Amino acid sequence: MARAVRVLIVDDSALVRNILSQGLALDPGIEVVGTASDPYIARDKIIELQPDVLTLDVEMPRMDGVAFLRKLMPQFPVPVVMVSSLTQRGKQITMEALDAGAVDFVAKPTSNVASGLNAMLMELRSKVKIAATANVSHWKGKRPAAAVQAPVATSSALAESTDKVIAIGASTGGTEAIRRVIEKFPATTAGTVIVQHMPGGFTKMFSDRLNQLCAMQVKEAEHGDRVRAGLILIAPGGKQLEIVRSGGFYQVRLGGEEKVSGHCPSVDVMMNSVARHVGANAVGAMLTGMGQDGAQGMLAMRQAGARCIAQDEASSVVFGMPKVAFEKGGAERLVPLENIAQSLLSFISEKR
């Protein structure tokens, strides 16, 4: 029988530590091995208890969760699930935590606490078990990235039209993977559409952060946005995104809020629309993530003539979505994360 996932809970609130401990203990596949009220205590307990997964509050006294992660991950890489409140401050600091090495996050309920608590704990139990499979070894010895001065996209890049589309899907571990790919895109790269599994409210913050780091303009997609060279559109959390043809160009259509393949936004929804409306003028990439969302959509893209790749196991935090996309025939090959940008740019160049 598989060993239970050993979890250390880090939160400054005794009440929250108790709620999370009891909620996680409901799953026989999870064992709470300890709790800590601040990062200093947590560090000692990580060394002592060797947990498989950490749950970490984002705003704490003495040291916030992000500062702790930046110190922790290069020394003791361990999968971390952030437990965050849905405040504007919380959104920003949660995005910073993902940049600093956190695998995923769960939002604390702020209204309807009684009913929201059970849903949150169910989500946390699921994400803790997913996090236990994550590969975070690449953080060992890593030095924090220096601040990057974002290049300014030229007006010609923003004005240039294109009939090429890059479609990217990702989930667990995807926030860092996406950044590492699109940072390498020149300002005039073909219009790019990205679905990252993330709830509403966080995708705007995610887009804004990426916009500071990339030569291309990055924004949260809005209904009717044109897909054009120099622009990266991030699907908004809680809404399905499709790409449709409008005359001689492509644009975004935002639709329902029902989950497809277990997610909203869904990579399958986006990639199926790319297959239908863009066809051989598209290229696709499947990055790290749990499950199989996007595998069927990427296969449809390939069948429509698109070139598609997936992230390889060694560089994936969770080798789920890329693995299934490859096995089902949607991705033609597996590629290390560091080579994905160049592969996509080569495919786009071929299509020209």
N, C-alpha and C positions, 0 to 999 in steps of 0.2 A: 504494500500500500504506500502511495506517495506521501512524503513528509509534509506536514502542514506548513504553510507560509508563515514565517516568524516576523512579527511586526512590532516596531517601536513607535509609539505615539508621542509626538512633540507638540504641546499646546500649553499656553500660559494659564488657561482656564481649567480649574479642577473639574468643573461641571462638564466641560467639553471632553476632557480626557476620559471621564467616566462614561459619558454617552458613547463615545467612539469605541472604547474598550468593550462595552456590553454589545454594541451593534456589530462589531467585527467578530466577536466570540460566537455569534449566532451561526456562523459558517464553520462547520467542523474542519474545513480545509485551511482555516486561519487560526494562528495562535498569537495572542498579544503577549509578548515576552517582557514588556516594560513600558513605562511612560516617563516623560521628562517635561518639566515646566519651562525650560528655556534651553537655548542651543548649547550652553556650557555644560549643563547636566547631560544633554543629549550626546555630546561628543564622548564623554566618559562611558556612557551606556552603550554606544555603538561599539567601542573597543571591547567592552566587557561581554556584551550579549551577542555580537555579530548578527544583527537582524538581516532578514532577506529584503525587507521593505521598510521605509520610513514614511509615516504620515506627518506632514509639517505645516504648522500654522504659518501665515505669511507676515502677520504683524504682531511682534512680541517685544517685551522690554529687554534691555541689555544688548540684544542683537536681533535684527529682523531676519526673516527666513531667507531672503535673497543673499544677504551678507554671509549668512551661515553656509548656504549652498556653495558660494564662491570659494569659501575656505575648505569646505568638506570634500567636494567632489574630486579635486586633484590628489587628495591624500587618501580618502576612503570612499571610492566610488560605490554608491549604493542606490538602487532605484528609489525615487522619492515621489510620493503623491502629495501635492499641495492641497490643503483644505482651506478654502478662501471664502470670505464674505463677498457678496455681489455689490460692493460699493465701487465708485469710480476709482478710488485709491486702490481698492482690492484688485480691480481689473488690471491696472498698470503694474502693480507689484507682482501679480501672478504671471503676467507676460515676461517680466524680468526674471522670475524664478524659472520659467521654462527655458529661457536663454542661458540660465546659470546651471542647467543640468537636470531639472525636475522632469520626470517622465510624463506626468499627467496632473490634472487637478480636479477637485470636486468642490462645488459651490455650497457653502452653508446656506440653509434657508433663511430668508429675511422676512417672509410673510407666510401666513398659514403654517407656522412652525410645526404644529402637531402632525399634519399630513405630510408636510415637506420633509420632515425628519426621516421618516421611514424610506421615502424615495431616495434621499441623499445617502442613507446608510446602505441601501441596496446597491446604489451606484458605486459607493466606496468599496464595498466588498468585492465587486466585480473588478474594479480598477486596481485594487491591491493585488489580486491574483494575476491580472495581466502584467502589472509592473514586475512581479516576481520573475517573469520570463524575459524581462528586458535586458539587453546587453549594454551596460554603461561603462565598460572597461576602457573605452577610448578617452574617458575623462581623467584617467590616472596620469598624474604629472602635468596635466594641461595648465598652461598659464592663461589668466584672464585676458580676453581680447582687448586690445587698446581701442579707445574711442575712434570711430571712423568718421571722417568728413565725407558726407555724401556728395558724389559728383552731381552736377546739375545737368539734367537732360536738355539737350538743345531743342530749340523750337522746331527745327527741321525734323527731329526725331518724333516729336509729338504730332506733327502735321502729316507725316508720311503715312500713306494708306497701305494696307496689306491684305492679302487674302490667305495668309498663313496663320495658323492658330497652334499654340502650344497648350496642351491640357495636362495638368498635374493633379494627382490625388494623393492624400496622406492622412494618417491618423496618429496613433501613439508615437511620440518621438518626432513627429513631422514638423513641428515649429522650427527646430534647429535645422533639420534636413532641408526644408524649403529655403531657409535663409542661405544656407551654404550653396545651394544650386543657383538661386536667382541673383545672388551677389556677383556671380560671374557673367551674367548676361550684359552685353553692351547696350547702350542707350537706345539703339535702333532695332533691337531684337523684336521679332514678330509678337503680336498681341498674345498675351498669356492669361489663361484662366486657371484658377487653383481652388480646389475643394479640400479644406483641412477640417476634420471633425472637431467642432468647437461650438459651444452654445452662443446664443445671441448676446451681444454686448461685448464679447471678447474679440470678435473678428475685426471690429473697427480699430481697437487698440493694436491688434496684431498687424493690421495693414499699415497703420501710421508708423509703427516701429520699423517695419521693413522699408517703408518709403524713405526713411532717414539713412538707410544703408545701401540702397541700390542705385545704379545709374538710371534704370527705368523708373517711371512713376508707378507707385503702388497705391491702390485704394480699395476700400470695400465696395463691391459691385452694387450698383443701383439699377433698377429696372430701366431698360432702354439704353444703357451704356453701350457705346460702340467698342468692339474688340479691334484694336489698332496697334500698329508698331509703337514701341516706346511705353506701352501701358500694361501693367499687371493688375488683374481684377481678382479679388479674393471673395469667394461666395460668403454671404452673410449667414451667421449662425441662425438656425431656426427657419430658414427658407430654402426651398429647392431652386437650383439655378440651372437654366438651359441656355444653349447658344443656338440662335436661329439666324437664318439668312434674311436680310432686308435689302432687296435690290442687289447692289454690287458689294455690300459689306455685311459683316456679322455683328449681331448685338445680343445683349443679355436679356433674358426673360426670367423674371423671378416669379415663382408659382406658389404652390401650397406648402403647408407646414406638416403634412403627414410624412412619417418616416418611410423611407424606401431602403431596402437592404439593411434595415436597422438604424438608419441615420437620416438626419436632416440638418445640413445639406448632405446629399448622397453623391459619391463619386460616380456610381452607376448612372444616375439621372444625368449628370453633366456629360459624361463620356458617351452615353447613348445619343444625346442630342448632337454632340460633335460628330459622331459617326454618321448620323442622318443628314446633317446640314453642311458639314465641312469636308467629310470624306477624306480623300487622299491628300488634301491640302493641310491636314493636321499631323502633328506628332504628339506622342503621349509618354508620360512617365508615371510609374507607381512607386511611391516612396514608403518608408517604414510605416507599419500600422497593424493593429490586431484585426482579425476577421477576414472577410472576403469581399467587402464592398469595393466595387470598381472592376472586379475580374470580368464580369459579363460585359460591362460597358467597354472595357479595353479590347476585349475580343471582337466586339462589334466594330470598333475603330479599325482594328487590323483587317477585318473582313472587308471594310470599306476602302482599304488601301493605305491607311496611315501607318507610319513607322512608330513602334512603341517599345519601351524598355522598362525594366523594373530594377529597384535597388537590390544589391546582393545581400546575402545573409550576414556576412562578416561586418558590414557597415550599418546594418539595420538595428534599431533599438528593439523592434519586434518584427520578426520575419513572418508576417501573416499575409497581409494584402499583396506584397510583392510576390511571395511564394505562390499563392493561388493564381494570380494573374499570369505568372510564367507557366504554371502547370496546365492551365486551361488554354494556353496558346495565344493569349492576348499580348504578352510581352515576348518579343523575339529573343531577348537575352537578358541576363542579369549583369548589372554594372555596379562597380563600387561608387559610393556617393560622390567621391571627389571627381569622378569622370562623367557624371550624368549631364552636367551643364554642357560640356564639350560635345557629348554625343547628340544632345538635342539640337545644338547649334549646327552640327554637321548635317543632321537630317534636314533642317530648314534650308541650309545652303544647297543641298542636293535638289530640293523641290523647286528652288529658284531656277 
